[in-house]
Amino acid sequence: MKSILITGASSGIGRATAEVFLDAGWRVGLLARRADKLKEVAQGREAVVLPADVTDADAMARAFGTFLDKAGRLDAVFNNAGMFGPSTTPDAVSVAEFDEVMAVNLRGMFITARLAFAAMRAQDPQGGRIINNGSLSAYVPRPGSICYTTSKHAITGMTRSLSLDGRPFDIACGQIDIGNAESELVAGLKQANPEMHTMDVENAARSVLHMAEMPPEANVQFLTVMATKMPYIGRG
């Protein structure tokens, strides 16, 4: 049975992705801060509940250790946990608010990627797949999103570095950039803009499954999945 660890698995894209992988027969590590929400997702299936804060390096190391003890190996990680932060002009964003978004969206994703890389490098046979949740904001920002946009541009750099450094160890890294999947985060944005075009979150989840199920010799480096009627997003 293949295994994947998913961060931010208690809600939104993370929860939808966990359910898709469980339905597909994977053993899934469910990682987020709230154990009660993770237990709702698990529901007695091939899931391991891993309550942890992605910004806490020691707690994350323990969570990875617990999952590896139960699963035996780590085939994939969906590096998903993130937050949007304040939606306002740059001068109205406090340094503390900026730091909070960077802690989750950048530090937390680095901690996850670092632990995943180490586990995949050490296991026999070597290798695995790290899938980072980027965003369309990695290319074109929304108004009033300096914290989120900055973090997602950084994740693109992280993806490229992981992909390059993982080659000698058969560790692939790809990034999924999602546009307006119906999640808690997008629901808040949609309240402010009722005409926003969205799509079912399961479309994003199934795209992650597609990336994870690629054979070892192939990698989806960057994948964009977005609501059909969203404005065109260029990659210039």
N, C-alpha and C positions, 0 to 999 in steps of 0.2 A: 504494500500500500504506500503510495506516495504521500509526502508530508509537506505542509506549508504552515508557516507562522504568519499571522496577520495582525498588524498593529492597528489600533483604533477600531477594533472589531465589534464594539458594543453598539454602534449606530451607523447610520448613513451608508456610504460606499463600503466601508469596512464590513459592516454587518451583512449587507447584501452579497458581498464577495464571499464571505465565510459560508453563507447558506448555499451559494452556487457550488463551491468546492466540496462541501459536505454532501450535497446531492450527487456530485460527480464521483464520490467514493474516495476522496482524499481524507487523510487524518489532518485535522486542522488545529493549530495552536491559536487560541483566542486571547489576544492581549489588549487590555485597556485598563483604566483605573477602577472601574466599577464591576466588582465580581458578580453582583446580582444581575446586571444586564447581560454579562457574558454567559451566565447560567441559562438565561432565557434562550440564547442562541444555541447553546450546546444541546439541550433537551435529550440527553442520553445517547447522542450520536457519537461518532468517532472524533470527539473534540476534547481538547485539554484547556481548561480555564486557567488563565495566567494573569491575575490582577497585578498590574505594575504601571508605573508612570514612566513614559518613554524618556523623560529627562533625567531619571535616576539611574545612573550607570550600574550601580551595585544591584538594584532591584531587577534591572533588565538582564544582567548576567545570570542571576538566579532563575529568572523566568526561562531563559534559553536553556539553562542546564536542566530544568525540570522537563521541558519539552523534549530535549534530546534523549533523556533517560527513558521517556515513554515511547517516543517515535523511532528511536534507533539511529535516524539520520535526518538531515534537513535538505529536502529537495528544492524548496523555494521559500522566499519571504516576500510578502507584500508590505512594503514600507509605506504605510498609509496615514498614520496618525498626523493630524494637523489642525490648525485653527486659522480663522480669517483675521481676527484682530479688529481694531477700530476702523470704521469706514468714514474717513474724514480727510481733510487736507493735511499735508505734512506738518505744518506748523501747529496743528491741534493735536498731534500725536505726541504723547509723552515718551521720554526715553525708557521708562519702565514698561510701557505698553509695547514699544518696539522690541525690547529685550525679551518680553514674555513670548511674543510670536516667534522670535529667533530660537528661543529655548526649545519650543515644541517642534517647529517646522524644520529647523536646521540641526540643532544639537541632537534632538531626539532621533531624527532620521540618520544622522551620522552614527550615533550609538548603536542603533539597530543594524545598520549596514556593516559596521565594524564587527559586531558579534556574529552576524551571518557569514561574513567573509571568513572569519576565523574558523567557524564550525565547518564550512564547506571545504576549506583548505585542509583541515585535519582529518576529515572522514575518508573512508576507503570503500569504494573509489571516490577520488576527489571530485569536487564540482557541485554545481547547483545554480540557482537562478535568483537574482535579486531584482524585484520589480518596484521601482519608485513611483509614487503618485505625484506627478508634477501638476500642471494646470495649464489651461490656455493663457493664464497670466504669466507663464514663463516666456510668452511671445508678445502678447498684447495685454496691457494692464486694464483693469476696470478703473474708473474714476474713484479716487479716495481709497486706494488700496496699497499704499507704499510699503507697509510691513509685509503683507502677503506676497505682493509681486516681487519684492526683493528676495524673499526666502525661496520662491519658486524658481527664480533665475539661478540662484545658488544650487538648487537641486539638479538642474540641468548639468551644471559643471560636475557635481558629485556623480551623476549617472555616467558621464563620459569617462571620468577618472576610474570609477569602479570597473567599467567595461574594459578599459585598457589594462588595468592592473590585474584583473581576474583571468586574463587569457592564459597565462602559464599554468593555472590551476583548474581550468575548465569551469570557471565561474563566469556566467553571463550576467549582464545587467542591462535592463531596459527601462524605459519610462513611459507611463501612460498619462496623457494630457487630456483631461476630461472637461467638457463644457456643459454646465448646467444640468447635471443629473439631479433628479429630485431627492434631495437629502435635507437634513436639518439645516445645514449651512446655507444651501441655496434657498430654502424656504424663507429664511430671514431676508435674503436679498430680494426675493420675489414680492414680499410684502411691500417693500419700498418701490418696486417696479412691477406692477401686476401684468404688464404686457410682455414680460420676459419669457422667452421660449425655452422650454425644458424638455427633458426626456426621462423615461423610466430608469431608475438607478440600476436595474438589472442589466441594461445594455452595457453599462460600465463594468459591472461584475463579470459578465460573460467575456468581455474583452480581456480582462485580467486572466481568466481561465485559458483563453486562447494563447496568450503569451506564455503562460506557465507550461502548457502542454506541447510547446515546440520541442522537436528532438534536440539533443545536445549540440549537434553541429549547426544549429540555426538559432538566431536571436532576433526578436523584434526590438530594434534599438529604440525607436520612438514611435508611439502609436497615438493618434488623436481620435477621440470619439466624442461627438458633440451633437446637440440638438440640431436637427436638419435646418431649421429656420433661423438659427443664429447667424449674425453677420459673419462674413468671410474672415477667417483668421489666417494671415500670411505668416511665413517663417523667414522674413527678410533679415 
